[in-house]
Amino acid sequence: MKLNTTPTFSQENADAFVKYLNEEAISHRAINHPFLTRLASGDFPDPAAALKDFTFQYLAYSVDFLRYLTVTISQLEKRQHREWLMGNLMEESGRVDEDDAKALSDINIDIDWVQGVPHPVLYMRFLDAIGFDHQFRQHNDFCDEAKIWRQMFLNSCSAGGASQAIGAMGLGTENIVKFIYKPILVAINKYLNVSPKERVFFDLHALLDDEHGEILNHIAADYARYEGHRKGLRDGMLMALNLRAGFFDSMMVRAESIDTSIPAIASSLA
């Protein structure tokens, strides 16, 4: 459905609908998953090993984030919407503007750690610091659940039209990552010996992603003015959240038996 059809909702009602979806997302099991709670509290046989395994498997999804964003941009029908998300894409690629530089300084992040460094590279920096360097990554594959999550999330951004893509990338991802990364940061600070520079990927997303979410909310609200797009927004959001919750389910099972069922990971942590 194109955006040049007659809208059936006022902008005020569209904003209220997007607010409702955001509230639904925050209450979803993916945001309040027991795996995250248990990571933060150390409620696994080997908390450090569980955390390391999780962050390695998470790479399967996160390394393709620029691809998800690019596919989402390609779905959008309005030039302004594409331009807004291009700004997000540039930031994910390592551009830090003046306003963001001040915000980084306020949360004790040195701009030199991140300026010009694509976010996937920041994530590799973290993995290097915990021993999962390039050689390890070359010789250890991701689990099936991580690879399935990556492919199915890409499909949710590319195969269901613009409103579904915005629901998946915005309402079901960018708007909720700060809640996901905060317990992960707690666990990193407790169980891993890494510097602020080495873990900066998580600090950036836990403390400085509100602007990305707001841009995607504005785009979602424009789509929410049309009856046919409301279902797509919610469907995309729930696809993203359910996929993430399913991945956390599998990570929790792995964490509970990491010393017996994941020999490659366990041996690397010895």
N, C-alpha and C positions, 0 to 999 in steps of 0.2 A: 504493500500500500504506500502510495506516494504522499509526501507531506502537502501537496497542493490540493488535497481533498478538503472538504469543508469541515472545520473543527467542530466537535460536539461538546467540548468542555472549555470553560474559561481558563485563563492562565492561573487564576487563584486556585481553582479546583485541581488543575494539573499539578501545581506545587504541592497541594495537600496530598495528592495521590503518591507523589514521589516521597514525601515525608513518611507516609504510611509504609511504603515499601522499605525505606531505610530502617524504620523501627522493626519491621518484620525481619529484616536481615540481621539486625543486632541481636535478636532473640533466637536466631537459628542455632542449631546444635554445632555447626561448624565453628561458630564464634565462642561457644561455651563448652567446647569439647573436653571430655575428661583427659584426653592425651595432653592437651596444653596445661591443664591444671596439674597433672602428675609430673610433667616435665619441670614446671616451676618449683614444685615441692620436693622433687627428687624421689618420687614414689615408684621407682623401678629398681630391679636388681643391680643395675649399673647405670646410674643417671648420666654420667659423662658419655658412656658408650651409646646409650639411647639417643642422646642429643646429637652426637656426631653422626650416627647413622641417619637420623632424620634430616640433618642439614645436607648430607651428601645426596640422599634420595630427592630432596626438594630441588636440587639443581636441575633435575630432569624437566621440571616445570618452569623454574625461574629463568633458566638460560634462554628460553624462547619468548620472554615477555615482550621484547620489542616486536617480535613477529605477531603476537596477539594484538598489540596496539595498532600495528600497521594494517592488519586485516580489518580491524574495527573501523579505522579511518576510511578505508576503501568502501565500506558499506554506507557511509553517511551521504545524505542527499544535499544538504546545505553546505555551501562553501564556508560559512562562518563556523559551523560545527567542526569541519575538517581543520580549519585554521586553529581553533582552540585546542584540538587534540594534537595537532602538530607541535604545539608548545609543550605538551606533556611528553611527546616523543623526544623532543630535543633535550628535555631535562633528564629523561631516562638514558639518553645517549651521553650525558655528562656535562651539559651546559648548566652553569650556575649564574643566574643574573644577580643584579645588585641587591634586590630585595631579599632573595634567597640567601645571599652571602651574609647579610646581617642576621637573618634568622638562624643560620648555621652557627654564627658566632655566639648568639644568645644561648645555644644549647651545647656550647663548648666543642664544636666540630670545626677543625681547621680546614679552611677552604682548599688548601693545597692537597688535602687527602682525596678530594672528590672532583675538583675542577678538571674537566676534560676526560674524566674516567667513566665510561659507560657502566651502568649499574650491574650488568652481568659480570663485568671485570671486578667490580667491588666484591661481588659474591665469591669469585675465584680467589681473591685476596684472603678472604676469611677461610676458605677451605684450605688454602696453602698453609695458613697459620696453624690449623689444627691437624696437619699431617696428611691431608687428602690432596696432595699436590698433583701436578700434571701427570706424572708417572702413575700415580695411584688411579687417577681418573681414566687413564688410557686402558688400564688393565682390570677395572672393576665396572661391571655394567649396573644399570639401575634395575630395581625390582620391577616386576610386571605392573604393579599398581601405579607406580610413578609414571611409567611410560603410557599407560592407559589414560591417566589423568591429563597428561600433556596433550595427547591427541584429541581427547573428547572436549577439552576446554577450547582448543583451537577450532574444533568443529562448531562449538556453540557460538563462537565469534564470527564464523565465516559462512555458516550454512542456513541461518534462520532469519536473515535480513537485519536491517539497521537497528530496530528496536530491541531485538534479542541480543545483538552484539553489545549495545549500550547497557542492557540489563546485566549481562555477564561481566563485562569489563568494568563497568562503573558501580552499579548497585551491589553486585555480588563479589567484587574484588577490590577496586581502589578505595571504596568507602569503608571497607572492613579490615584492611590489612593492619592498620595501627592497633586494632584490638588483638589480632593474631600475634603480632611481633612483640608485644609487651611481655607476655609470659615467657616467650622464647628468650628475650633479653635477660629476664630474671635468671633463667637457667644458665645462660652463657656466663653471666657474672658469677654464678655460684660454682660452676663445674668446669669451666674452661679457662685456661691461662692465655688470654688474648688481650691485646692492647686496644684502646679506643679506636685507633686507626684501622686495626684489623677487623673489627666488628662493625665498622661504620655503616655498612649496608643496612643493618637492622635498626640502628639509631635513626637513620634517614627516614625509613619507612614507618617507624613507630612514632616519630615526633614531628615529621615535616611533610606529611602527605595530604593534609586537609585541602590544600589548593587544588590538587588533582581531583579530589572527590567533588569539590564544589563545581568545577567545570563540567564534570560528567553529570552532576545533578541538574545543571542548567540545560544540558542537552536532553537529558531524560524528561525534564518537564516540558520541553518543546514537543517531544514525541507523545507525551501523555495527554496532550490536548486532543488527540485523535483516538477514537474508540478502538480502532483496529490495532493500535500500537500498544495499548495498555497490557494486553495479555502477553505480547512479545517481551515487554520490559520485565514483567514478573517471571515469565518462563526462563529468560536468560539469567536473571538473578538466581533463581532456584537451581538451575543447572550448575552454575558456578559454585554455589554454596554446598550443594549435595555432593558434587565431585570432590570438593575439599574435605568434607566430612568423611567421605569414603576413604580418602587417602589417610586421614588421621586414624581411622579405624585400623587400617593395615599397619600403620606405624606403631600403634599401641600394641598390637599382637607381636610385632617384631621386637619391641622394647622389652616385653615381658619374657622373652626367651632368647635374647640376643646372644648369649654365650653358647647356645646349642644349635640354633637354626641359621646363623649368619656367619659361617666360618671366615669368609674373606674379610668382613668388617671386624669381627672379633679379633682375628690375628693381627690386624693393623693397629689395634688399640692396646696390644700387649706391652 
